[in-house]
Amino acid sequence: MIYLNYNNLDAETQERLLSNSRADVERRHGNDLKAYALKHHLDFEMLLHEEAVKNLYSYTYVFNI
């Protein structure tokens, strides 16, 4: 098995994983993030993107060759 982190993946794979992570974060924490963004006058999309990137580094990527 080979263990990789997000930075070791190609650009297309990174973009797909970021999209999946974004959807996951929005599904789990979307309402909380919206409320936080409104309260602190932040851009929701920027906040969602930052949380999606943080979420990516909590994943473990394992490939069987």
KAZIHU-V630352 format. One record per run of one state. SS is the DSSP state (a for helix, b for strand, c for the rest). FROM is the first residue (numbers start at 1). TO is the last residue. Records with the same first field share a line. If there is no record, write none. Layout:
SS->FROM-TO, FROM-TO
//
This chain:
c->1-1, 5-5, 9-10, 40-43, 57-60, 64-65
b->2-4, 61-63
a->6-8, 11-39, 44-56
//
